[in-house]
Amino acid sequence: MRIDLLCRIGFLVALLLIIGGSLAPEAWLTYDLADYDKLLHLAGYFALAMMAALGWPRWRGAALVGLPLVGLALEVAQTSIGRNFDWKDALTNAAGIGVAVAASAALTRWLAQERKSR
């Protein structure tokens, strides 16, 4: 199976998991994530953006712009279910996305050079 197709499928799965986790009422969370909250935001949005950038390489810039807006929208939506909006979460999401977009660009260039050298 092609890597871009796997990444596209992974992106959709990750997006659904992030939406579900972001909009789950706090009472449903049976464990305390306070110690790992920012790490989960960073890793989740890093994975989401990496899969978007590798799944749709020509749209990497759109991921850099669109995914932070998704994270911000989810933070706002949390206020409607009794959870709090947190700018730090939104900024951590954006940081994960930025690192993933940069890493995917470097990985894409490296893979292209490897193919050329063969």
Contacts in CASP RR format, 6 or more apart in sequence:
PFRMAT RR
TARGET T0000
AUTHOR 0000-0000-0000
METHOD contacts of the structure
MODEL  1
MRIDLLCRIGFLVALLLIIGGSLAPEAWLTYDLADYDKLLHLAGYFALAM
MAALGWPRWRGAALVGLPLVGLALEVAQTSIGRNFDWKDALTNAAGIGVA
VAASAALTRWLAQERKSR
3 54 0 8 1.000
3 55 0 8 1.000
4 54 0 8 1.000
4 55 0 8 1.000
4 56 0 8 1.000
4 57 0 8 1.000
5 55 0 8 1.000
7 50 0 8 1.000
7 51 0 8 1.000
7 52 0 8 1.000
7 54 0 8 1.000
7 55 0 8 1.000
8 51 0 8 1.000
8 55 0 8 1.000
8 56 0 8 1.000
10 51 0 8 1.000
11 48 0 8 1.000
11 51 0 8 1.000
11 52 0 8 1.000
11 55 0 8 1.000
14 44 0 8 1.000
14 47 0 8 1.000
14 48 0 8 1.000
14 51 0 8 1.000
15 48 0 8 1.000
15 70 0 8 1.000
18 44 0 8 1.000
18 45 0 8 1.000
18 48 0 8 1.000
18 74 0 8 1.000
19 74 0 8 1.000
22 71 0 8 1.000
22 74 0 8 1.000
22 75 0 8 1.000
22 77 0 8 1.000
22 78 0 8 1.000
23 74 0 8 1.000
23 77 0 8 1.000
23 78 0 8 1.000
23 81 0 8 1.000
25 81 0 8 1.000
25 82 0 8 1.000
25 83 0 8 1.000
26 82 0 8 1.000
26 83 0 8 1.000
33 40 0 8 1.000
37 89 0 8 1.000
38 88 0 8 1.000
38 89 0 8 1.000
38 92 0 8 1.000
41 89 0 8 1.000
41 92 0 8 1.000
41 93 0 8 1.000
41 96 0 8 1.000
42 92 0 8 1.000
42 93 0 8 1.000
42 95 0 8 1.000
42 96 0 8 1.000
43 96 0 8 1.000
44 96 0 8 1.000
45 67 0 8 1.000
45 71 0 8 1.000
45 92 0 8 1.000
45 93 0 8 1.000
45 94 0 8 1.000
45 96 0 8 1.000
45 97 0 8 1.000
45 100 0 8 1.000
46 96 0 8 1.000
46 97 0 8 1.000
46 99 0 8 1.000
46 100 0 8 1.000
47 100 0 8 1.000
48 67 0 8 1.000
48 97 0 8 1.000
48 100 0 8 1.000
49 63 0 8 1.000
49 64 0 8 1.000
49 67 0 8 1.000
49 96 0 8 1.000
49 97 0 8 1.000
49 98 0 8 1.000
49 100 0 8 1.000
49 101 0 8 1.000
49 104 0 8 1.000
50 100 0 8 1.000
50 103 0 8 1.000
50 104 0 8 1.000
52 59 0 8 1.000
52 60 0 8 1.000
52 63 0 8 1.000
52 67 0 8 1.000
53 59 0 8 1.000
53 60 0 8 1.000
53 63 0 8 1.000
53 100 0 8 1.000
53 101 0 8 1.000
53 104 0 8 1.000
53 105 0 8 1.000
53 108 0 8 1.000
54 104 0 8 1.000
54 107 0 8 1.000
54 108 0 8 1.000
56 62 0 8 1.000
56 63 0 8 1.000
57 104 0 8 1.000
57 108 0 8 1.000
60 101 0 8 1.000
60 104 0 8 1.000
60 105 0 8 1.000
61 101 0 8 1.000
63 97 0 8 1.000
63 100 0 8 1.000
63 101 0 8 1.000
64 97 0 8 1.000
64 98 0 8 1.000
64 101 0 8 1.000
67 93 0 8 1.000
67 97 0 8 1.000
68 90 0 8 1.000
68 93 0 8 1.000
68 94 0 8 1.000
68 97 0 8 1.000
71 90 0 8 1.000
71 93 0 8 1.000
72 90 0 8 1.000
72 93 0 8 1.000
75 85 0 8 1.000
75 86 0 8 1.000
75 87 0 8 1.000
75 89 0 8 1.000
75 90 0 8 1.000
76 85 0 8 1.000
78 84 0 8 1.000
78 85 0 8 1.000
79 85 0 8 1.000
END
